[in-house]
Structures are given as C-alpha cells and as structure tokens.
Amino acid sequence: MADVTAYLWKGFKVMFYIVPMSELTLGEGDDVPPYLLKYGIPMFFVFIFVEFVIQEIMRALGYKVGGSHGKDAKGGPASYRLNELVACTLVGSFQQIGLLLFELVGLNFEVTTYTWFYEHCRLLTLDAKQYPLLVYLALFFGKDLGYYWAHRSMHEWHVMWIGHSVHHSGEDYNMATGLRQGVVQPMMGWIFYIPLALLGLHPAPFRAHAQLNTLYMYWIHTDLVNRLPLGLEYIFNTPMAHRMHHRPPGNCNYAGMLIIWDRMFGTYVPEVVRQDVYGLHPQPNTFDPVKLNAAHLVEMSQLGDEMAKKANYKKTDGDGDVVGDGGSSGGGDGNGVGKGEAKGDDTISFSWW
C-alpha cells in the first residue's frame, strides 16, 4: 500500500511539473526519465476516475451534470459517455502507435530534428551540469514558448490544423478529451523548438522538460474547476482559460503551461460566461478514430481547387481572427461568440473550419 501511495504521489507531482531540478540536470549518456510512460499514461486514467467520482457525488447532491450532448444532456459539467471515452482512448492510442512505428525506423520528428540541429548547428553549448539553474529556466520557459507558437500555428494554418483538429473534435469537456490527439500532430510542431537546440541546450534535458510540459496540459481539460485563487490565472494555463480555447471558434488562449504568452501576444480571452458547448463546427459526428483523423482533410477537399494547390492556406490571421467569416479574440464578445457567429443562428458561415 505504501508503494502505491508513493507512486501516486510521485505521479501527481509529475503531472504538475513538480520534480527536483536534479532529475532534469541531464547530459551526454544520461537516461531521460520516462515520465510519460511510467507516470503519465497511468495517471491519465487515475484523473479520469477521480473526475468521474466527483461528478457522481455532484449528481447525487442534486447538481446539474450531463453537459450538452448525448441522451443524458442536462447542462453543467459533461458526464462521461462510454462511446466518447472509448473514442478518446482509441484516438490517443492511434497517435501512440503512429509514434511507435516512426520510432522503429529511427524517426521521432521532434527529438530527431532537435538532436540534428543541436549536433550540427548549435551556436553555444550550455551544459546542464555546469549551469543547472540556467538550463532549467531556459528549457522551462523556452519549451513552453515554443509550444505556444506551435499551437497557435496549428490553429492558423489549414495544413497544421489537420492534426490538431482531432483534439478539438471532443464535445464533452472532461479529462478524456486530453487523450484525444491526432496521429499527425507530432509532425507539425518540431520547428518551433529549433532555437533551443541552436542555443546549445542538450537533447536529454529538452526531452525531459518536453514530457513534463505536455503532462501539465492534461488536467486543464475539466469543467469542475472554476477560477484559481491567488492570481494564478494571470500566470498559469488553467481549466478556466482552456475552456475558452475549446469553445468554438476557440482561436485564443494557446498557452501550454503559462498563460503569460497569450497575455503578451494579445491572444488571451477571459471566460466571462460559463457555457457547455464544445467541439468543432461542423462537428464530425463520429466516434471512428480513422474518420476523426481524416475529417479536416475532407473539409479541405471541399474548399475547391485553390485549396488543393495551396496546402498552407491560412485559416485565421495572427491575432486569432478568422479569415473570412467568424472570429475570436479580435472581434468576439468575450463569451466565445465571434463576429461571424450568432447564438442560435444556423445560417452563418464558418468557412475557416
């Protein structure tokens, strides 16, 4: 029992980036801690179980639980639907299988490209063991800033949205949504981490920080947590901020761990009114992981010959506004309703999807 408790406590800390700096002070020949496999994947399902139990307690106490989709839709936090949970798990598994297949041929897009640039193009060499605090801070902030721009680009360009739209296809905003990841998404973001390699930050600590950065983003997929106290909303990405990102049109709040990037670059939109509408427009309306991964390719094919010729066609401009109809941070009402979107209006165009 003590071993289980110790494991869960360690797993909890890993999920919130709370690890000793010594674990991240890595260099040539050091093994990278397998945070994702050893702690992350099991803790995903621990978090899902805890959220489910809390929802059932709320339901027993008379609170609204059910979200806006499915036969038990009642408003409030989205309860777990078996088909949705299975779909999220399968989609996440598809991504992991895809990554494994690439690993078998020696190709991990993010790590392979990062390592190549580090070994052949770096301008400096910052040894984590010689400068532990400097390297820790550089990777803590640098990895997160790189993710901000990678994530924002995935929303702004059709070709990058192919992979990331899978994550946004979930209509139930709960922990299971964090499992829903596109197969091709890992191929999209690697270029934004090259500056860290050029600065001479070794691939080993980069890989450790990358895992922790990714794992932190899991817990923010919940409708159970309201505003955090003590001004934490001004610093960290939280469920309140990320709900706005998942509410259509969702072109805002791109942060990974630190919401400061959105505040700095003008893409932050506060949650003024709690709503329980999430997903895409139009929604794929399927639980098939293959169809979910192909959904935006199908959408692109329906946008005409010009789209076929221009795979990099931009779907939003730099501040999150939609190119064409619709909008977000640049023209919304603060409640997730953009310039081209009207509540209850089925006639407006969402050409950017």
N, C-alpha and C positions, 0 to 999 in steps of 0.2 A: 504493500500500500504506500509505503514511504517513497518507493521508487516511482510509482505512478504520480504521486503528488509532486515530486521533484521534477519529473518530466513535464507535467502540465504547467508548472510554474515557469520553467525554462522556456517552454513553448509560448506561453503568454508573453513573456518578455521579448522573445524573438519577434513576435508579431507586431510589437510596438517599437522595434529598433533599439531595445534596451539590452545591449550586450557590452561586455567590457571592451575597452579600446584594445586591450592586448589580443583579443580574438581576431581583430581586424588589422593588426600590425603584421602584415604578411609580405614575403619577398620571394625571391627565386628559390624553388624547391619546396616551398611550404604548401601544404594541402589546404584547399579552400573549404571551409566548413560547409557541409551540405544542408544549409538551413531550410531550403525549400522541401527537399525530400524527407529529411529527418523530423522536422517540426512543422513546416508549413502545411503540407497536404493533410496530415492528421488533424492539425488544429483547425483547418477549414471546416471539417465536419463536427468538431467539438463546438465551434462557434455557431454552426447551423443548429445543433441540438439545443444549445443554451437559448438561442433566439426563439426556437420553436416552443420550448418550455415556458418562456416568459409570455409568449403570445397566448398560450393556452391558459395561463394564470389570468391574464388580462381578460380573456373571453369569459372565464368563469366569474370574474368580478363585474361583468356587465359592460366592459369597454368594447367599442367597435373594433373588430378585427376581421379583415377579409379583403381589403384593397378594392380595386375597381374592375377586376377581371375574374372570369370563372363563375360557376354556378353559385358559389357562396360569397359573391362580392357584396360587401356591406360597408365599404369605406374604412378609413383608418389604415393601420399597418397591413401590408399584404401578408395573408397567411400562406402557408406552404401548400402548393398544389403538387401532387405526386408527378404528374406529367411534366410540369415546369421544372421541378427538381431534377428529374431524370434527364431532361433535355440539357439543363445547365451542366450536369455532371458529364454527360456524353460529349458536349461541345468542348469542355475543358480537357477531357481525355483525348479527343481528337487532336487538340493542339499539342499535348504532351507526346502523343505517338508520332506526330509530324516532327517534333524536335528530336525525338529519339532516332528516327530514320535519318535525319540530317547528321546527327552525331555519329552514326555508324559509318558514314562516308567522310567523317572528319570535318564537318561543316556546321559550325554554330555561328550564325550571322553576326550576332553582337560580339561574342568573345573572339571569334576568328578574325574579324576585321579590326577589332580593338588591339589584339595582340600583334597583328601585322604592322599596324601604324606605330605601335609602341616600339617594336623591334627595328623598324626601318626608317622611321621619320621623326622620332621624338627629338625635341629641341633641348630638353633638360633630363635629368634623372633625379627624381625625388624618392629617395629610399624611405620606406615606411618605418624601418627600424632606426634610422638616423633622425628622421623628423616625424615621429609618430603623430603628434597633435596636428601639425600642418597637413599631413596626408589625410588624416581622419576628416578634418574640416573641409579640405578641398574635395574629397570624394562625397562627403555627406551633402554638401551644397551643390557640387558640380553635377553629380548624378541626378539629383532632383531637378536642377535647372534644365539639364538635357532632356529629362522626361517631359517637362512642361512643353518644350518646343516640339518634341516628337509627337506628343499627344495633341497639341494644338494643330500641327500639320496634318495629322490623321483626320481631323475634322474639316480641314480647309481644302483638301485635295481629294478628288474622287478616287484616284488610284490607291491612295493610302487608306481611304475610308472602307475599301473592300474588306480589309481585315478587322478593322476596329468596329464597324457597324454591327458585327456579330455580338459584341459585348452589349451594345445598346438595344438589342432586339428583345431583351427581357422586359416583360410587362409587370412583373412582380419585383418591387424593390426590396429585396432582402439579401441575406448573406449568400444565398445560392447564386445570385447574379454575379458575384465576384468570381465564380467558377467559369462563367460563360466567356470564353476567349476564342478569338478567331485563329484558324490554322496559320494564315499567312501574316498575321500581325507581327510576329518576331522578326520578319524580314524587313520591316518598314523603318524601325527607329534607330538602327545602329549608327547612322551617320552623325547623329547629334551628340554622340559620346566621343567622337574622334578628338576633339580639343583636349580632353582629359589625357588621352594617350600621347598627344603631342607634347603635353606638359611633363611627361615622364612619370606618370602615375602607373605603377606596375599592374598588370592584369589581375594578379591574385587578389589584392585588396579591392580592386574595382569589382570583381565578381562577387565578393562577399557583400559589399555595400549594395550592389545591384539587387541581390536577393532580398536584403532587409528592406530596401526601398519598395520593392514590389509587394512584399508581405504586409507592410504597413497599410497599403491601399485596400486590403481586403475588408477590414472591419467597418469602413465608412459606408458600406452597402447595407444600411439598415434604416428602417423608418422608426425605430424605437427610441433613438437618441435625439433629443432636441438640442438647443444651443448649449455649448460647453461654457463653463464658468471661467472666471479669472482672465478674461481676454484671450483665451486660447484660440478663439475663432479668428483672431487677427493674424495668427502665426501659422497654425496647422490646418491642413485639409481635414474636414470633419464631415460627418453624415449630413449636417445641415447644408454645407456648401456643395457637397457632391450630389445631393438630391436635385439641386438646380441644374447640374450638369446632365442628369439623366432625364429631366423633363423636357419633352420636345419644345423648342428646337435644340436646346442643350449646348449651344456654342458659347460656353462660358465656363469658368471655374475648372481649368485644365490641370490644376496642380496635382502632383503626386503626393508628396508628404507635406509640403509647405505652401500655404495659400498666399504667401507673400509675393510669389511670382505673378499671380493674377492681379493682385493689387498694384504691383509695379507696372505691369504692361497693359493695364486697362481692360482686362477680361473678367474681372470679378463682378458677379451679380448676386446680391443677397437674397435669401429666402424670406420674402415678406409674408406670403400666404402659403400655408401647408396645403399641398394637393396630393392626390394619389394616382396621377396619370403619368405613366412612364412608357417608354418604348420608342418605336420608330413611326414615321408617317410617310408612306403607308406601312402598316405592320405586316411582316411576312406571313403571319398566321399559320405557323407550322412549328412542330417540335422536332422536325427532322434535322439533325446536325449538318447533313450534307447540303440541304436546301438553305439553311441559315448561313452557311459559309459562302454560298453562291448567290445569295439574294441581291447584293449590290451589283454584282456583275450583270445580273439580269436587268436591274434598273438602268445601268449604264447602257446596255444594249438597246434599250427602248428610247434613249435620248437622241438617236439618229446617227447618221454617218459622221457628223462632225465630231461626236464623242469618240467614235471608233478611231478617228485619226488623231485625237488629242487625249491620250490616256491621262495626261496631267491636268485636265480641265479643272479649274478651280470651282469649288462648291460654296465657299464663303470667303469674305475678304479678311484682312488681318485682324480686325477687332471683333470678329465673331459674327458680323452681319452676314446675312445670306446674300449671295449674288443672285439678283432677281427678286422673287417674292420671299416673304418671311423675314425673320430677323431674330436677334437675341440681344446681347448686351448693348449694342449700339442703338437699338430702337424699340426695345421691349418696354413693358410696363412695370418691370421689377418682379413680376409674378410668373415669369416663364412664358408670357404671351408676346410674340414679336409683332412687328409692323404688318406682316402679311398674314397673321393668324388671328382669328376671332373665335372666342369661346362659342362652341355650338354651331359654327359656320362650316358646312361641309363643301362650300363652293370655292374656297380659296385654293391657290396653287402652292404646292410645296416642291417646286422644280429642283430645289437643291438636294433633295433626298435621292 
